[in-house]
Amino acid sequence: MRPGQLVRCELQADTRLLAGLKQQLVDAVAELGWSCDDLNRFELVVEEAVINIMLYAYPDGGGSLAVELWQGDGQLLHLQLEDQGPPFNPLEPRKLDLSAPLEERSIGGLGVHLVQSLSDGMSYQRENGSNRLELVFRQRVTAQEES
């Protein structure tokens, strides 16, 4: 167990389990006194990252997802998602033209852009047949400052 560990679980890559996982993670972060804005940002990133793993790492169903959430130095939150799907490095540059009209844009890429934009750090490793994505979040506004 990591120091500062808040959540550690493994679940089937089944989209029906997403709501329960999100609730477990958001509840753990809320206990730390994070603001509604920060919780909403965290929840949106969790939903986007997890649903993409569930749908694209295991397009034929099956497979599992390991999830760890811990509080590190400087009160930073770390969320690690690990799957055994095909290699996919979200940090590799992709061409994404946000200025193009919607009907002219290629499919895909917006989820990665959203996760990168709303998290405060992102790293990727491919090790022993697993994709390991780590997302970092910092508290931008405390719940006390918000009220």
N, C-alpha and C positions, 0 to 999 in steps of 0.2 A: 504494500500500500504506500502510495506517495504521501509525503508531508502535505497537508492542506487539501487532501482529497475530499471531494464533496460527493461525487457519483462515480460509480464504476459498474458497468453492466454489459452484457452481450445479449443481442436479440436477433431474431430472424429478420432478414431484409424483406419485411412485409409492410407495405404502406399503411395497413390498418393499425400498426403498432406505433406509428409516428406521433399521434396525439398524446399517448401515454408517456412516451419518451420526452417529448417537448415539455409536458407538464412537470415531470420529475426534474428536468434540468432547470426550468424557469423557477420552480419552487425553491431549489437549492440556491440559486442566485438571489432570489428575493429575500431569503433569510440573511443575506449579507448587507441588506439595506440599499440595494440598487434602486434607482429611480424608475418610474414607469417608462420613460423614454428609453433608458438604457436596457430595461427588460424587453421592451418591444423590439429594439434593434437586435438584441441577442436572440430572441425567439425567431425572428425573421431569418437570420443567418442559419440557425440550427435547422429550421424547416427546409430551407433551400439546399443546404449541404447534404442533409440526410436523405431527402427525397431524390436528389440526383444520384447519390450512391446506390440507393435501393433500386432505382430504375435502370441505371446504366452499368453498374458493376455486375448486376445479376438480371439481365434482360429476360431470361427464361425462368425467373423465379428462383427460390432457394437461396442459399448463402446466408451469411451472418454478418453482423456489424458489431464491432467492439467499441464502446464509448467510455471515455474517461473525462471527468471534469475536476480540475483542481485549482486552488488559489496559490499562486506563486509569489515570488518576491515583488515588492512594490504594489501589492494588492491586485496584480494582474490575474485575470482568469484565463485558464488554458483549457481548451476543448480538443481532445484527440479523437478522431474517427478512423477506424481501421477496417479494411475489407480485403477480401482475397480475389477481387475481380481483376480484369485485365489492367495492365499498367495505364494510369492516367495521371499526368502531372498537370494540375491546374495552373501552375506557375509558368508553364511554357507559353510564350507569346501567341496570341490568337488575334486574327484580324476581326475587329468588331467596330462597325461604323454606326455609332449611335445617332449620327446626323442624317443618315439615309431614311427615306420614308419607310414606314413599317412594312409595306408590301414588297419593298425591294431588299429588305434585310435577309440574310441567310438565317436558317434555323439554328438555334443553339448559341451558347456563349454568354447569354445574359445572366444566367445563374452564377457563373464563375465571377463575372464582373460585379454582381451584387454582393457576393460573399467577400470579395476583395475590398470593395468600397466600404462596407459596413463593419468589417472587423478591423482590429488595430494591428494585425500581423498574421502572416500565414506562412507555413512551411510544409514541405512535402518530402517524403522518403518512400522509396520502393525497397523493401527488404524482405527476404525469405518468402517471396511470392505474395506479399501484402502491400497494399497502398496505405500509407499512414499520413493523414492530413492533420496538422495541428493549427488551430485558430487561437488567436490571442485577443482578449478584450480588456479594455480599461474602463473604469467607471468615469463617465464624463460629467454626470450630475448626480449628487447624492439625493436620496429620497427627502432628506431634510431641506436641502437647497431648493428642491422642486416645489415644496408646499409653501 
